Amino acid sequence: MRRFFLFLFAFVLVYSFSAPASAATKKLEFSGWVPYWNSGTSTADVLPHLKQLSSVMPFGYTMKADGTIVDTAHLSQEPFASFIAAAKKAKVKVVPTIMWGNGTAIHAVLSNTKSRIALENQIVALVKANGWDGIDIDFEAKKSETRTYFSTFLKGLYQRMGNKLVYCTVEARMPLDHRYSPGATIPQDATDYANDYVQMNKYCDRVEMMAYDQGTIDVLLNAARSAPYAPVADPGWVESMVTLAAKSINKNKIIIGVPTYGYEYTVTPLANGGYQYKMLWPFTYKYGLNIAAQLGITPARTSADEIGFTYAPNAVAAVPPPANAVIPQQPVATVSVAQNSGSQVASTQPFNFMTWSDAQAIADKVALAKKLGVRGVAVFSFGGEDPALWGVLK
């Protein structure tokens, strides 16, 4: 009996040291996109911190309607040339992004066997010729009828890539109870998605979820949060999407995309208790702080735990941010109406609302990634981000 208990003690002791780490203690992968429109700042911001990242995604290549790849970022030229060399020296994977947002052209190319295979071969040749560690496929605005063709494309690409990595960047997919109010009639085509998560789980080494640009699309959280509420990414919204995706995609492949920017809105209180949100423009972290300083306002946490503030529309001239202070992407809806749970602003008149993602908002997502047990977090995008971000990505 004594020998049995000694054996049992030894087993427990060994297991306690060899058991897999829990979701909360699992080491995350950190990565991020380095955009061409801000290449000087983005590469300079990342260089001192390369060793904190597992991979970088130069953003990148774009597509012509005929399926031809264009090197929009000029990756062989400065500042990308030196940046990529430094990344390779630091043993950080370089996985450039191919962006394509023309749904009609995507369908035309991928639904044709000849042009689809030609694109697969073109990508493989590009990766091998440049010594990339892989490629990041960011094909957005696809049609639901493209789903099978896109899956076939990913399968063919994955098979041709050999030991090179295939990253897949996908738009947000929300649970139905976050998309439709209780009692609402759900359309028959509500789940006619353009991305087949089951197939992506097979043919993507990483599935990077674009968990940003939420705005007012989540009716469940709109009703639960106080106005003004049009966040870039509420942690509750992100968790609902990741939980949904994890039903079909291995958590060890899921990467949560986190934003570093924000949006400005004109908010109009409505007679029925709702609020109309008119999106004005996106902006960078530094721009938001600059406007707050001009107004003598100290930004505070919003009901989505981002940083932001409100101000009277006539307090400063409504001039769009300069070119180096914007993110060239827009939410689908520029004007929308939401029912919120009360208001943090005592006003019946329109007001401006600025909300953005700072280091604390990103820390929330990092904590969420650990809680959910996914593989990692990817930053969109580097360049002008909150400097405190780098204290979070570790």
SULMO-V754084 format. One record per backbone hydrogen bond with DSSP energy under -0.5 kcal/mol. NH is the residue of the N-H (numbers start at 1). CO is the residue of the C=O. Records with the same first field share a line. If there is no record, write none. Layout:
NH = CO ; CO
This chain:
5 = 1
6 = 2
7 = 3
8 = 4
9 = 5
10 = 6
11 = 7
12 = 8
13 = 9
14 = 10
15 = 11
16 = 12
17 = 13 ; 14
18 = 14
19 = 15
25 = 22
26 = 22
29 = 375
31 = 377
32 = 55
33 = 379
34 = 57
35 = 33 ; 382
36 = 59
38 = 35
39 = 36
42 = 38
43 = 39
44 = 40
45 = 41
46 = 42
47 = 43
48 = 44
49 = 46
50 = 47
52 = 49
53 = 50
54 = 30
55 = 30
56 = 93
57 = 32
58 = 56
59 = 34
60 = 58 ; 97
61 = 97
62 = 70
63 = 99
64 = 68
67 = 64
70 = 62
72 = 70
73 = 60
74 = 71
77 = 74
80 = 77
81 = 77
83 = 79
84 = 80
85 = 81
86 = 82
87 = 83
88 = 84
89 = 85
90 = 86
91 = 88
92 = 87
93 = 54 ; 91
95 = 56 ; 93
96 = 134
97 = 58
98 = 136
99 = 61 ; 97
100 = 138
103 = 101
106 = 102
107 = 103
108 = 104
109 = 105
110 = 106
111 = 107
112 = 109
113 = 111
116 = 112
117 = 113
118 = 114
119 = 115
120 = 116
121 = 117
122 = 118
123 = 119
124 = 120
125 = 121
126 = 122
127 = 123
128 = 124
129 = 125
130 = 126
131 = 127
132 = 127
133 = 94
134 = 94
135 = 165
136 = 96
137 = 135 ; 167
138 = 98 ; 136
140 = 100 ; 138
146 = 143
147 = 144
150 = 146
151 = 147
152 = 148
153 = 149
154 = 150
155 = 151
156 = 152
157 = 153
158 = 154
159 = 155
160 = 156
161 = 157
162 = 158
164 = 161
165 = 133
167 = 135 ; 165
168 = 206
169 = 137
170 = 168 ; 208
178 = 175
179 = 175 ; 176
180 = 176
184 = 181
186 = 184
187 = 185
190 = 187
192 = 189
193 = 191
197 = 195
200 = 196
201 = 197
202 = 198
203 = 199
204 = 200
205 = 166
206 = 166
207 = 253
208 = 168 ; 206
209 = 207 ; 255
210 = 170 ; 208
211 = 209
212 = 210
213 = 232
214 = 232
215 = 231
217 = 214
219 = 178 ; 217
220 = 178
222 = 218
223 = 219
224 = 220
225 = 221
227 = 342
235 = 304
237 = 234
238 = 234
239 = 235
240 = 236
241 = 237
242 = 238
243 = 239
244 = 240
245 = 241
246 = 242
247 = 244
248 = 245
249 = 245
253 = 250
254 = 250 ; 251
255 = 207
256 = 376
257 = 209 ; 255
258 = 378
260 = 380
262 = 283
263 = 355
264 = 281
265 = 353
266 = 278
267 = 265 ; 351
268 = 276
269 = 267
270 = 274
273 = 270
275 = 338
276 = 268
277 = 275 ; 336
278 = 266 ; 276
279 = 277 ; 334
280 = 264
281 = 264
283 = 262
284 = 325
285 = 260
286 = 384
288 = 284
289 = 285
290 = 286
291 = 287
292 = 288
293 = 289
294 = 290
295 = 291
296 = 292 ; 293
297 = 292
299 = 297
300 = 308
302 = 306
305 = 302
307 = 356
308 = 300
309 = 354
311 = 352
315 = 312
319 = 317
325 = 322
326 = 323
328 = 326
329 = 327
334 = 332
336 = 277
338 = 275
340 = 338
341 = 222 ; 225
342 = 340
344 = 227
347 = 345
351 = 267
352 = 311
353 = 265
354 = 309
355 = 263
356 = 307
357 = 261
358 = 356
362 = 358
363 = 359
364 = 360
365 = 361
366 = 362
367 = 363
368 = 364
369 = 365
370 = 366
371 = 367
372 = 368
373 = 369
374 = 369
375 = 251 ; 254
376 = 254
377 = 29
378 = 256
379 = 31
380 = 258
381 = 379
382 = 33
389 = 386
390 = 387
391 = 388
392 = 389
393 = 389
394 = 392
